[in-house]
Amino acid sequence: MKRSVLAVVLTVVMAASVFSGCTPKQGSTSSESAGGAGAVQETETAAFNPDEEDGIEIGELRSALGAVPKLEGSVKLGAVAKAFENEYWRTLKEGYGVFQDKLQANGYDVTIDVSSAQGEGDEQGQLSIVKDMINKKYNGLLLSPISDGNLVPGVDDAKKAGIPVVNVNDGLIANSDVFVGPKAIQNGELAAEWISEKLGGTGQVAIVIGMPKAFAARQRTAGFEQYMAANATGIEIVAKQNADWDRSKAKDLADTWIKQYPDLKAIFCNNDTMALGVVEAVKSSGKDILVVGVDGIGEAYDSIRRGELDATIDSFPLYKSQIAGEVTLRLMGGQEIPRVIWTPQALIDATNVEKPAEEIIGWEEPVFEN
């Protein structure tokens, strides 16, 4: 029987753990885990795949732990995104600012400085930013690495300095304290189910992959392929190639595929930037080819409204960064936090593109201490 994931905003499994609050103390983190749910130990070096973890969503965490702890003294958090050239990361930055404003309005002495690399391939530049924040003695770090390995030296330094590290989506940090983000493999599953239903379970499709070093790119692709193999054997994946998150590269790939595969019916792209490049190629060809992206950036929403891009898997970066900030403060306040906190995602198409995000994800504000 075909699994149905399209109607589910986020599937979570409640971690089998007991949460315990501790007296807030700035900079404190837990190094012990109970039933696999505690913060990861500093000695962890094994490969880490959050999609295989029993994570929980933020609502469950709030129910278990109550208000966001108010830490002693001034707290300075450093957030590092991939690159602000991509609207997704600019929106993530905006979310950090929104959360900072909420904190300060409720009497929390917390600032969140947000930086990014020069481009989505600038691995060394991103590492330099992290090391600079460590040298400046930031109290906590929220990191979205370009690849699974480029920030490891910086995180090692942060661990030695006693600075907690929260891995916020995309590239992985095996020795971070907590991972905050959506289940990446579900990105691909949602896209595959939608495309399969639109095509009636048959047809040729292709995949534009992001940067192969990125965990999200690999998992989004795997989710798409695995769903089709299990549930839509009439769908044939005729081509897949990386375009490194680049719009022009994706357009060029699509131009080639449209000529090479005249019966091509759909293209799944690992992010919206590439999907928008593919849309340009499809428009130029005059063919009817479905295009689905991932991220839910504003330009993708506008393209859906115009009837160009067909769908995007929105992971709501404006809310993801707020959740990440909250989780960081809870971790620093001594609360026991599961290894993985899932953030919401949903498929957006012409049927729900005008629906408010808060309504789609059921957003609720955290409780702050008086």
N, C-alpha and C positions, 0 to 999 in steps of 0.2 A: 504494500500500500504506500502511496506517495506521502512523504512527510509534508506537512504544511507549516511553513515558517513565515510566509508573507504577512499573515495577520498578527504576528507576534512582534511587538516592539523590541522585546529583549527577553531571552530565555535565561533564567538564572537557577543555580542550585544553591540552596542554603548550606553554607559551610557548617560542618558538625563541630561546633566549637562553643566555648563559653566565653563571653566577653566580660572583661573586668575593667572598671575604671580605676585610675590611679590619681594621686594628687598631682595636679599639673606642675610640671617643672620644665622650663625652657630647655630644649635641646635633648631631652631624654627620649630614647627609643627602646623598643623591646627587642631582645635578641633570642627569646625563647618562643617556641610555637606549641600550641595545644591542638592536637588533632589535625595538624597541617594548616591551621588557620592563622597562626601568629606571624609577626613580622619575620622576614627571612634572616637567617643568621649571617654575620659578616663573612664567615668562612665559605659560604656557598659559591661554588665554581661550576657546578654542573649546568648543562644546557637547560634553559627555562622556556617553557611554552605556556603562556597564560591561557590559551584556548583549552588546555588540558587540565586547568586548575578548577577547583570548586569555589569560584568566586561568588560574591553577593553584590546586590545593587545598593545604592546609597540609602534608599528608604529603609531597608532592613538594618543597615548600620546605624542610622539615626534612631530607630526604634530601640535598638539594643543599648546604645551608649548615651542617648540624650543630647544635651546641648553641646555646642562646640566649645571646648575649654578656652578660657581666657588666660593666656600665658603671662608670666611675670616679665616686666620690663618691655623694652622696645624689641620687636621681632622684625627681622629683615629677611624676606624670602627672595630667592633668585630663580626665575623661570627662564628656560632656554628652549626656544622653538627651533624648527628646522630652518625655514627661510620665509621672510615676510613677502617675498615676491609672489607667493601663493596665498590667495585670499583666505584659504582655510586657516593658515597659521596666523594671519592678521586677526581673524575672528577669535581664535584661541586667546590671543593677546588681549583682545577686548574683554573677554570673559574674566581674565585675571583682574583687569581694572574694575569691572563691575563688582567682583567679589571683594576687592580691597575697599571699595567705597562702602559696601554693606558692613564690612567689619568696622571701619572707622566710625560709621554712623551709629554703631552699637557699642562704642567705647573701647574697641580693641586697638592697641597700638601696633599695628601691623602694616608694613609696606611690601609690595610685590613688584620687583623690578623685572622687566621682561626684555630679553634680547634674542637675537637669532643669528645664524650664520649668513654669509653673503649670498649663498645659493644652496640648493638642495644637494649639491655634490661637495660642498665645502666642509669636509669632515674635520680637517685640522683646525679650521677657523672656529668651528663650533666647540671643539675641545679647548681651545685657548680661552674662550669666553667662560667655560666652566671652571677652569683653573684660576682665572682671575677672580671669580666670585668666591672661590675657596680661600684665596689669598686675602681677600677683603673680609673674610670671616662672616659670610652670610650664615644665617641660622638654619636654613633649610633650602634644599634644591628641588625644583620640579623640572625634569628633563625629558625632552622629546628627541631622542638621538636620530641622526641621519641614517646610521646603520646599526647593526647589532653589536658592533665592537668599537666604534670610534670614540665613545666617551668612557670606556672602561678605565683608562689610566686616571682620568679625572675623578671618577667615582671611587676608585681605590684611595686616592688622596682624601676625598671627602670622608670616607669611612675612618681613615686614620685620625682625622680631625674631629671625629664625633658628629659630623653633620648628616642628618637624615636625608635620604634621597628617594624621591617618588618618581617613578617612570611613567610619564604621561603619554600613552599611546605610541603607536607606530613602531619605530626601532626599539629593540629590547635591551634592557640592562639586567643581566642575570643576577647581579649582586645588589640590586636596588632593594629598598625596604618594602615597597608596595608598587604594584602595577595598577594604573587607573586608565581604563579605556574600554572600547567595545570589543566584543568577541569578533576578531578579524575574519575568521573563517565564515562567520554568518553573513558578512558583507557579500561574499561570493554566492552563498546559498540563496539569499534573498534575490539577488540579480538573476541567478539561474532559474529560480522558480518563476519569476515574472516573465522572463523571456520565453521559457518553455510553454507557459500558458498562452502567451500572445501568439506563438508560432504553432500552437496545436500539437506540440511534442515532436515536431519534425523540422528539419532544415539545417543549413550550414551556418555556423557561427564562428567568431574569432575573438581572441583575447589580447588586449593591449596591456602589457604588464608594466608596472612602475620600475623602480630601481631594484634589481634582484637582491641587493644586500639588505633591503628593508623587509622585516618580518611581515608587515602588513601586506606588501605586494605578494609575497609567497603564499600567505594564508588566504588572501582574497581569491587568488588564482586557484588554489587547491579547493576551496569551498565551492567555487563555480564548477570545476571539473568533476568533483566527487558527487555533487548533486545531480549533474547531468548523467553521469555513469549509473547512478543508482535509480534515478526516477524518470529519465527521458532518453532512453536508448536510441530514439529516432533523431536526436540532435547530434550532429557531427561537428566537432571542433576541428576546423580545417587549418587554422593558423593561430599561432601565439608568438609574440615577440615583445621584448621590453622596449619602451620609449623613454624610460628614466624620468617619468613625471613631466616630460616636456611636450608642450602643445604642438609645436612644429613637427617634432619627430613622430608624434602620433598621427598627425594629418598625413605625413608622407607614407607611413605604414598603411593607413586606410586607403590612400590613393592607389597604392600597389595592389592591395588585396582585392579591392573592388574590380580591378581589371583582371586579376588572376583568377578570381572566383566569382563568375557572373551570377551564380545562384546564392551568393552570400545574403543572409537574412538578418543578422544581428551582430553587433560588436559590443563586448563588455570591456570597459576600461577600468583600471585599478584606481583612477581618481578622476575628478571632474575636469581638471585642467586638460588632461589628455582627451577626455570625452568631447570637450568642446572643439578640440582640433579635429577629431574624427567627424563631428557634425559638419564642419566646413567641407570636408572631403565628400561626405554623403550628399550635401546640398549641391555641390558642383557636379556630382555624377547624375543627379536627377533620379536616383533610384530610391526605392522604399526600403530602407535598412534601419532596423531598430538600434538605438545607441543608449547604453546605460552606463552611468558613472558612479563614483563613490565620493562622498564628503559633504554634499549638501551646501556648496558655496552659493552665494547670492547670484552669481552669473549663471549658475546651473538652473536655479529656480526661474530666472528670467527667460532662459532658453526654453524651459518646459512650458512656460506661459505662452511663448510664441509658437509652440508646436514644433520645435526643432529637436532638442534633446528629449528623449522619451521618459527617462527616469534617472533618479540618483538615490543612492543609499546614504541618507543623512545621518551622521554621527554626532550632530549638534555640538560643535566645538565651543560655542558660547557658554554652554552649560557644563561641558566636560571639564573646562579649566576651573570653573567654580567648584565643581566636585573635587577636583585635584587639590585645590587650595584648602578646602575643608578637611580633606583626608590628611593633608600634611600637618595641619594644626592639631588634629586629633592624635596623630602619631607623636608629635612633639610634646603633647600634653600627657603622654604616658598611657594612652588608651591602647588596648589590644586590637590591632587592625588585621583583618585577613590579608593574605598575600596578594589577592586580586580583588579589585572593586570594578564591577562592570558598569559601564555608562550606556545610556540608551542609544538606539539607532532604529531607523524605520525607512522603508522604501517610499519615496515621494514621486508621484506622477501627476498627470492632469487631474486626477480625481481628488487629490488632497493638497495640492500645491498652495492653496489659499488658506489652509487650516493653520491656526497658530501653533507654533512649536510647543508652547507650554501645554496645550491641549493634547497634542500628539503623544508627548512623552509623560504626561501627568506630572509636570514639575511642581514641586513644593519647596518652599524656602526652609533652610535649616533654622533650628532654634539656637539663639545666642544667649550667653549668660548675661545677667544684669550687671 
